[in-house]
Amino acid sequence: MKKVVLSLALLALTFQSFSQEKEKLNVILIHVDDLGATDLAVFGSDFYQTPHLDQLAAEGMRFTQSYAAAHICSPSRAALMTGKYPARIGITDWIRAKFQGVTTSGLPGEYEEFADKPLKTPKIQGFLPLEEQTIPERLKPLGYSTLHVGKWHLGEEGMHPEDQGFDVNIGGNDLGQPPSYFDPYLPATPREFYQIKNLPPRKTGEFLTDRESDEVIGFLEVNKSLPFFVHWAPYAVHTPIMGPADLVEKYKQKKPGQQRNPVYAALIENLDANVGKLLAYLDQSGLRENTLVIFTSDNGGLIGNKANPVTWNIDLREYKGYPYEGGIRVPTIVSLPGRVPTGVASEVPTITMDWVSTILEVAGENPDQHGLEGESLWPVLTGTRQTLERDLFWHFPHYREPNVVPHSVVRSGDYKLIYYFDGTEAELFDLGNDPLEETNLVKQLPLVAMELKTKLEDFWEETGARLPAEK
């Protein structure tokens, strides 16, 4: 009798393990380049048309206070892969590509100096170290197949996606932008090292984002029997601003709003159409019900030339490269039919590192055991938690033209402090009552400012942040 009971118990454990394996969710993480917080219609665009992403938001949850880990690309991308603050990794500025022939990379304690600047600034870690554990490296032991498509921008040869845990890498190398959006994806003037990796010409004139979505779907066709993790990092909507001719013409005929660039509008609508193509494939193949789809951006929208701006961050201050909300706020949508409620707009502040923890929990892991600095949003997504009590930090110890000086930022509750290392007066905003960051409260609320400055100091020490120094 004992043998029978033991056999039944073993059978039950085997069945339970099999059920858990069958229930393991797929993950598609779409990480767009430079998409501003109001660049989708569902997030308030007054010019761009994004019907498929609007529908994705209707079928899932959108986050109205979602933040990138930095106001520029490489730090956010490092944070996304590792679940760690950029300050801890040492990647606090964008990494220069090999074709540019310049470098700011250096070891801790090494600085850049500028004749016209009062501070010397720390050189950055110029690649994502191989010893850092990435999302795919955490998922592969759990049986996941892994794909990277699009922008990487985290180091040169030997530091590419296939070196960081991805089974397949299509398009990812040290480039921060595409040479061109049109096949064969080469610059107008040939330049050494300025070529997208693993993306040979296929059809002259084919648009890059169209090709990327085809590559994602092709991978899924082969690997859909296994749990999969796809990191689709479209080169869109980064410069060079290009768009399909028919869409450009469409927006030239459309009445503009505050946003009014027809080529950028075409670039966004093409991105939207390709997300729609991928979602349609998931529906048709029966994968949608078991696939968590995360859509987000690496930093705020780019202004470019203010006389003819690339985009306009409606009702937010400033743009990519600035510590204000327009530089760090991004549009984020999450969908999983039957498990994530539909049509919900969450005000819970989120940040890039949260996605690693969230994905690990979805994969059946306990993210608290992995030493990550984000928090799993799964309880928020499933409605079991309505708030997350924590502070958020940003660190940019560099100069950036035309008027950005080295700074760090903390958001605690609705208060946000921007601390400037060069002695410029700090800025304190109450985002709950002043979302446009128009009123500096640092003199009216000195105790709040002091408390937040202390939190920044603790953050610098805890993360080993590289700080500017006097010459």
C-alpha positions, 0 to 999 in steps of 0.5 A: 500500500505504501508503494502505491501511495508513493507512486501516486505521489510521484505521479502527482509531482510529475504532473504538477511539474509538467503543468508548470512547464506548460504554463510557463509564459512567453515574453515579448519585450518591445523596447523602442528607441527615443519614443516620447511619452506622448508619441502615441494617440492613446498617450495624448498625441495630437498628430500621430496615428497609432491604432494598433498600439491604442488597441493594445492599450485597450486590451491591457494596462498602460502606465501613465508614470512610466520612467526610463532609467536614463534620459539617453539610450545606452544607460537605459539599455544596460538597466533593462538587460541587468535590472540594475541602476546605470550608476552601479554598472558605470554606464551613465552616458551613451556609448560611442560606436566604433565607426565614430572613432571617439571614446569616453570609455574608461576605468573608475577614477578616470576623468574627462576634462574640458577647458571651459567647464569647472568640473572634470567628469567620470569616463563611462564603462564603455560596454556591458561587462560579460560578468553582468547577468542579463535577462536571457542568461537568467531565462535560458536555464529555465528552458527559454529560447531567446532572440534579440532583434534591432538596436543593442548599443552596449559594446563592440565585438565580443560584447554583442547580444550573442555574447550576452545570452541570446540564441539569435542576434539580428541587427544588434551591435555597437550602433546607436542608430541605423545608417539608413532605414531603407534596404540595404541599410547603408549610409549614403557615404560608405564608412568603415564599421557603419553597418547593421549586423546580421541583416543582409540585403533582402529587397531594395528599398524595404523599410527597416522596421518591416524587416525587423518584425518579419525576423521576429515572426520568423523566429517564432515560427521555428521556436513557438513550441518552447517558451521564448523571450524576444527582445525586439529593440526597433531602431525606430524612431531614432534619427535619421528620421525617415519614413515610407513615402506613402505615409510621409505624404499622408501626414503632409496632407494632415492638419498638424497639432503641436506635433507636426513633423510628417516624416517622424509621424510616418516613422511612428505609424510604420512602427505601429503597423509592425507591432500590429503585424506581430500581434496578429501573428500571435493571435493567428498562431494561438500564442497570444493567450500565453504571451506577455507583451511589454511595450516601452521606450528607452528615453523621452522624445527627441526635439532636435531643431526647435524651429522644426522639432522632431516631436513635441512632448505635450504637457511635459517639460523638455526632451531627451537628454534632460532630467525633466519629465520630458526626458525620462517619461516614456509610454508603456503598455503591457498586455496578457489576455485573461490575466492583465485587466483590460483598459486600465491606466495605472499611475504607479511609477515604474522604471526600466529595471522593473521589467527584469524582475517582472519577467523573472516572476512570470517565468516562475522565479522569485525575483527577490533572490536575484539581487535586482534593483527593480521591483516586479510589476506582476502584482500591479499587473494582476491587481493584487497591489495598487502602489509601490512604495519606493524612491527612484533615482537617476544619475548623469555625471556628465555635460551635455550640450547645449545646457545640461550640466552633471546632475542626479535626480531622486523622485520620492512620492510626488517630490522630485529633486534635481541636484546639480554638481556644479553648484547650480541651485537644486530644483525641487518639484511637486509633480502631483500639483506641478506636472510641468515642473514650473515652480521650484520649491527648493527655498520654500521646502528646504527640509524636504530638499535636504531629506532628498539630497541625503537620499541621493548621497546614500544612493551614490554610496550604495551603488558606487556611483562615479561622481564629477570632481573639481579640477 
